């Protein structure tokens, strides 16, 4: 290896080392100073008790299919029932290419 190549490797390694050290120091300061919790203080990041209770009272309308577990006739039947229900909701849209198709009411917001 030539002298210039050796110097380039040393320069690259030292740059990576300096970047890693300064990143670790800045993350330690960010955590220890409590600034890590500033982003969570914005509305919606850490829900207060009223938001948690309100969310628990809402009926669960979303269906999530289990990624793990056995696939049997009952599981397939449950999946197909929920799929057909969603398909009927989609077919109920009068004009799917109208601006109303993207409204908040259509998405249940």
C-alpha positions in Angstrom: 0.0 0.0 0.0 1.3 3.4 -0.9 1.8 6.2 1.6 -1.2 8.1 0.1 -3.5 5.1 0.4 -2.4 4.5 4.0 -3.1 8.1 4.9 -6.5 7.9 3.2 -7.4 4.8 5.2 -6.3 6.5 8.4 -8.4 9.6 7.5 -11.5 7.5 6.8 -11.2 5.5 10.0 -10.6 8.6 12.1 -13.6 10.3 10.5 -15.9 7.4 11.3 -14.5 7.2 14.8 -15.1 10.9 15.4 -18.6 10.7 14.0 -19.5 7.7 16.2 -18.1 9.3 19.3 -19.8 12.7 18.8 -23.1 10.9 18.0 -22.9 8.8 21.2 -22.1 11.9 23.2 -25.0 13.9 21.7 -27.5 11.0 22.2 -26.4 10.7 25.9 -26.9 14.4 26.4 -30.3 14.3 24.6 -31.4 11.4 26.9 -29.9 12.7 30.2 -31.2 16.2 29.8 -34.8 15.1 29.4 -35.1 16.6 25.9 -36.1 13.1 24.7 -39.5 13.7 26.2 -40.2 17.0 24.5 -41.5 15.4 21.3 -43.8 13.2 23.4 -45.3 16.2 25.0 -47.1 17.3 21.8 -50.8 16.3 21.6 -51.3 12.8 20.4 -47.9 11.4 21.3 -48.6 10.6 24.9 -52.3 10.3 25.4 -53.8 11.6 28.6 -56.2 9.5 30.7 -59.3 10.9 29.0 -58.0 9.9 25.6 -57.2 6.4 26.7 -60.7 5.9 28.3 -62.4 7.4 25.2 -60.5 5.0 22.9 -61.3 2.0 25.1 -65.0 2.9 24.9 -65.1 3.0 21.1 -66.3 -0.2 19.4 -63.5 -2.0 17.7 -64.3 -1.8 14.0 -61.0 -2.9 12.5 -60.4 -6.6 11.8 -56.9 -7.8 12.0 -56.1 -11.2 10.6 -53.6 -13.1 12.8 -50.3 -13.5 11.1 -49.4 -16.4 13.4 -51.4 -19.5 14.2 -53.3 -22.3 12.5 -55.3 -21.9 9.4 -58.4 -23.9 9.6 -61.9 -23.7 8.2 -63.1 -21.4 11.0 -60.2 -19.0 10.4 -60.9 -18.9 6.7 -64.6 -18.4 7.2 -63.9 -15.5 9.6 -61.5 -13.9 7.2 -63.9 -14.3 4.3 -66.8 -12.9 6.3 -64.8 -9.7 7.1 -63.5 -9.5 3.5 -67.0 -9.7 2.1 -68.2 -7.0 4.5 -65.5 -4.7 3.4 -66.2 -5.6 -0.3 -69.9 -4.6 0.2 -68.8 -1.3 1.7 -66.7 -0.6 -1.4 -69.4 -1.7 -3.8 -71.8 0.7 -2.0 -69.9 3.7 -3.2 -72.1 5.2 -6.0 -69.4 6.8 -8.1 -66.0 5.6 -7.1 -64.2 8.2 -9.2 -66.0 11.2 -7.8 -64.4 13.6 -5.3 -66.7 12.2 -2.6 -64.9 8.9 -2.8 -62.0 10.6 -1.0 -64.0 12.4 1.6 -63.6 11.9 5.4 -67.0 10.2 5.6 -66.0 7.6 3.1 -62.9 6.7 5.1 -64.8 6.9 8.4 -62.8 9.8 9.8 
